[in-house]
Amino acid sequence: MSTTLPASIDLLIVGAGSAGAALAGIVARDTDLNVVLLEAGPDYGPSSGGGWPADLLDALRFPETHDWGYSGLNRPGHRFHSPYDRARVIGGCSSHNGCVEVIGHRRDYDGWAELGNAGWGWDDLEPAWERAKRALRVRIPDDDELTPFHGAFMEGAVAAGIPRVHDLDDPDDVSATGISPVNIIDGVRWNTAFAYLDPVRESGNLTIIANALVDRVELDQGRAVAVNARIDGGWRRIAAGRIVLAAGAYGSPAILQRSGIGAPDELRAAGVEPRHELPGVGRALTDHPLTSIELRATDKLARQMELFSRDRWTPDEQTILKTQSPRCTEAFDLHLYGILRRDLAAESGWRYSIPSSTVAVQSAGHVRVTSADPDAPLAIDHGYFTDAEDNDRAVLVDGLELAREIAGNLERAGLVRGELRPGPEARTRGQLEAFAEETVRINYHPACSCRMGPSHDPDAVVDASGKIHGLDGLYVCDVSISPTLMRANTNLPAITIAEHLAAQFA
Ligand SMILES: Cc1cc2nc3c(=O)[nH]c(=O)nc-3n(C[C@H](O)[C@H](O)[C@H](O)COP(=O)(O)OP(=O)(O)OC[C@H]3O[C@@H](n4cnc5c(N)ncnc54)[C@H](O)[C@@H]3O)c2cc1C
């Protein structure tokens, strides 16, 4: 790891996460520009160096280390205070996530283009998606890698009328279940540091500075000229030709706001002097709301699981179902997953659940700095169930009903005996709505907090090149620029965004 900066920096990238590491790696590989990558967390070096902590490598575990410590109430007035995990380490969330790699539906991206973002339709993005999948070594596990529970989940889904497919990530499918494509190589989570930075670590034109917390961007006459960063406890001003924020859906808008870029009243309330009015910064924060039914297994399923897990790799999450609720008007609007967790306190030694998530989300919230201090907590509200038509909650309840139908099929197959949560007493739709209201939680897919859009869109933060409206030399390149939240887990989309934008920095 270096703390020596090159004499002149062409491109400074803030945040070495899914998108930032990909962008830095591509530009360093394809150009002779001097690229500097600043990351708030540690850098453990190349995958072959032996320096990586076991919990970050192990794709079976959700690490509890290297987290930013964000949290919030799932809704105003809600009693459920939830941690909003975000990784603070090289590779960002790709270094601690669930390794499911999907892209959503072509309508997601065609919709972006229709909102005025030229060059962002599915046909434009497809080559970037293909490159991202190759770099991440995405593969579809074989049927014999499926745990008995995940196999049964898919059979139960087929019996409920959902077709089983081999490649779940077909951007034209509207209803399908299949094995999740993953970026897991011999049990190792193949993060973007391995995929994109390892090949260029010795290239000579990439400098990675870890443990570097960026406070804000310095503006001079409408141009971004430098960042202020705390590196190893000391503050430094780092000047660069162009600056790209890739600090994620919470981090990128927070840096913009601390730099005085945002809604003036919100900035003043946080003690920050407004420098450039851009009201969309931090607004439109969107996640996929999620809740689960929990099942009671029979001895038959417990025995099958014990036998399987004795000598086999047993992941929690292996299958996805995407489909249309009765309210769906295009593509699909629901994801269901089969999830198991080892839990020796549970009756059968495992916990089984079928989470459901609304993926064509209409509600939105916000992320705001609460102070000019970069160490102060952020105010984060995903705005679950705030859409005027109450569509997001209704779709989630449709998902719970489908999950129950699948559970019923598992019960008929002798694998499940009843529901632990919400339980048989929750019979009516109204009771399921109340359950969704009470238990909704983060699906770890926050996005849209620096939305891309044309200059006439008052809430747009960046244009179709990722450049901040009204300022020169300042860009955002991460999942926060999504104009709407894609119907997909967000890692592969974040990397696809970086692959797509990288060419313009060459
Ligand atoms: C627990 C969990 C499980 C998940 N599972 C999946 C999954 O299975 N499949 C999937 O597709 N998606 C999953 N996701 C979501 C997905 O990983 C993220 O949406 C994606 O990684 C976001 O990429 P990004 O580049 O926008 O941001 P990030 O990957 O979060 O990168 C941001 C980087 O910027 C750094 N940073 C932030 N602020 C600063 C600052 N001020 N100064 C310097 N550096 C800074 C951060 O430390 C981080 O490294 C999961 C997320 C979590 C948290």
Ligand as a Chemical Component Dictionary entry (heavy atoms), coordinates in Angstrom:
data_LIG
# 
_chem_comp.id                   LIG 
_chem_comp.type                 NON-POLYMER 
_chem_comp.pdbx_formal_charge   0 
_chem_comp.three_letter_code    LIG 
# 
loop_
_chem_comp_atom.comp_id 
_chem_comp_atom.atom_id 
_chem_comp_atom.alt_atom_id 
_chem_comp_atom.type_symbol 
_chem_comp_atom.charge 
_chem_comp_atom.model_Cartn_x 
_chem_comp_atom.model_Cartn_y 
_chem_comp_atom.model_Cartn_z 
_chem_comp_atom.pdbx_ordinal 
LIG C1  C1  C 0 -24.630 -7.519  3.268  1  
LIG C2  C2  C 0 -24.811 -7.217  1.793  2  
LIG C3  C3  C 0 -25.127 -8.257  0.912  3  
LIG C4  C4  C 0 -25.310 -7.985  -0.437 4  
LIG N1  N1  N 0 -25.524 -9.012  -1.302 5  
LIG C5  C5  C 0 -25.581 -8.772  -2.633 6  
LIG C6  C6  C 0 -25.655 -9.842  -3.562 7  
LIG O1  O1  O 0 -25.645 -11.020 -3.211 8  
LIG N2  N2  N 0 -25.729 -9.525  -4.889 9  
LIG C7  C7  C 0 -25.741 -8.233  -5.326 10 
LIG O2  O2  O 0 -25.836 -8.013  -6.533 11 
LIG N3  N3  N 0 -25.656 -7.199  -4.460 12 
LIG C8  C8  C 0 -25.547 -7.445  -3.139 13 
LIG N4  N4  N 0 -25.394 -6.401  -2.271 14 
LIG C9  C9  C 0 -25.399 -5.033  -2.810 15 
LIG C10 C10 C 0 -24.151 -4.681  -3.613 16 
LIG O3  O3  O 0 -23.012 -5.330  -3.102 17 
LIG C11 C11 C 0 -23.960 -3.164  -3.645 18 
LIG O4  O4  O 0 -25.126 -2.546  -4.143 19 
LIG C12 C12 C 0 -22.814 -2.736  -4.534 20 
LIG O5  O5  O 0 -21.631 -3.327  -4.085 21 
LIG C13 C13 C 0 -22.686 -1.214  -4.528 22 
LIG O6  O6  O 0 -21.555 -0.836  -5.262 23 
LIG P1  P1  P 0 -21.025 0.657   -5.224 24 
LIG O7  O7  O 0 -19.788 0.694   -6.039 25 
LIG O8  O8  O 0 -22.131 1.569   -5.589 26 
LIG O9  O9  O 0 -20.703 0.956   -3.688 27 
LIG P2  P2  P 0 -19.728 0.201   -2.663 28 
LIG O10 O10 O 0 -19.366 -1.150  -3.145 29 
LIG O11 O11 O 0 -20.386 0.339   -1.339 30 
LIG O12 O12 O 0 -18.393 1.064   -2.700 31 
LIG C14 C14 C 0 -18.223 2.300   -2.064 32 
LIG C15 C15 C 0 -16.786 2.381   -1.574 33 
LIG O13 O13 O 0 -16.503 3.734   -1.247 34 
LIG C16 C16 C 0 -15.829 3.780   -0.002 35 
LIG N5  N5  N 0 -16.141 5.092   0.588  36 
LIG C17 C17 C 0 -17.351 5.539   0.992  37 
LIG N6  N6  N 0 -17.243 6.784   1.484  38 
LIG C18 C18 C 0 -15.935 7.143   1.377  39 
LIG C19 C19 C 0 -15.199 8.309   1.733  40 
LIG N7  N7  N 0 -15.795 9.375   2.298  41 
LIG N8  N8  N 0 -13.858 8.334   1.497  42 
LIG C20 C20 C 0 -13.246 7.266   0.919  43 
LIG N9  N9  N 0 -13.889 6.122   0.580  44 
LIG C21 C21 C 0 -15.221 6.062   0.800  45 
LIG C22 C22 C 0 -16.402 2.592   0.768  46 
LIG O14 O14 O 0 -15.563 2.196   1.834  47 
LIG C23 C23 C 0 -16.535 1.546   -0.327 48 
LIG O15 O15 O 0 -15.357 0.799   -0.488 49 
LIG C24 C24 C 0 -25.200 -6.643  -0.922 50 
LIG C25 C25 C 0 -24.859 -5.615  -0.039 51 
LIG C26 C26 C 0 -24.658 -5.896  1.299  52 
LIG C27 C27 C 0 -24.292 -4.775  2.226  53 
# 
loop_
_chem_comp_bond.comp_id 
_chem_comp_bond.atom_id_1 
_chem_comp_bond.atom_id_2 
_chem_comp_bond.value_order 
_chem_comp_bond.pdbx_ordinal 
LIG C1  C2  SING 1  
LIG C2  C3  SING 2  
LIG C2  C26 DOUB 3  
LIG C3  C4  DOUB 4  
LIG C4  N1  SING 5  
LIG C4  C24 SING 6  
LIG N1  C5  DOUB 7  
LIG C5  C6  SING 8  
LIG C5  C8  SING 9  
LIG C6  O1  DOUB 10 
LIG C6  N2  SING 11 
LIG N2  C7  SING 12 
LIG C7  O2  DOUB 13 
LIG C7  N3  SING 14 
LIG N3  C8  DOUB 15 
LIG C8  N4  SING 16 
LIG N4  C9  SING 17 
LIG N4  C24 SING 18 
LIG C9  C10 SING 19 
LIG C10 O3  SING 20 
LIG C10 C11 SING 21 
LIG C11 O4  SING 22 
LIG C11 C12 SING 23 
LIG C12 O5  SING 24 
LIG C12 C13 SING 25 
LIG C13 O6  SING 26 
LIG O6  P1  SING 27 
LIG P1  O7  DOUB 28 
LIG P1  O8  SING 29 
LIG P1  O9  SING 30 
LIG O9  P2  SING 31 
LIG P2  O10 DOUB 32 
LIG P2  O11 SING 33 
LIG P2  O12 SING 34 
LIG O12 C14 SING 35 
LIG C14 C15 SING 36 
LIG C15 O13 SING 37 
LIG C15 C23 SING 38 
LIG O13 C16 SING 39 
LIG C16 N5  SING 40 
LIG C16 C22 SING 41 
LIG N5  C17 SING 42 
LIG N5  C21 SING 43 
LIG C17 N6  DOUB 44 
LIG N6  C18 SING 45 
LIG C18 C19 SING 46 
LIG C18 C21 DOUB 47 
LIG C19 N7  SING 48 
LIG C19 N8  DOUB 49 
LIG N8  C20 SING 50 
LIG C20 N9  DOUB 51 
LIG N9  C21 SING 52 
LIG C22 O14 SING 53 
LIG C22 C23 SING 54 
LIG C23 O15 SING 55 
LIG C24 C25 DOUB 56 
LIG C25 C26 SING 57 
LIG C26 C27 SING 58 
# 
